């Protein structure tokens, strides 16, 4: 079975990286549909603080097998 990982990317390329591993496609897509996973749509205090500290960002997903 193919598994996916969530990868956080920043506009200024600072400290992005893998957020979570071992997800199904449905789980990865659900994570990325959450408005809090993008600085453009996030409203929670932690997400706003993260954007203020590190700049614009979003979470995407990738097939874990592509890194073997």
Secondary structure, DSSP 8 states (H G I E B T S, - for coil): ---EEEEEEETT--S-EEEEEEE-HHHHHHHHHSGGGBTTT--SHHHHHHHHHH-SEEEEEEEGGGG-
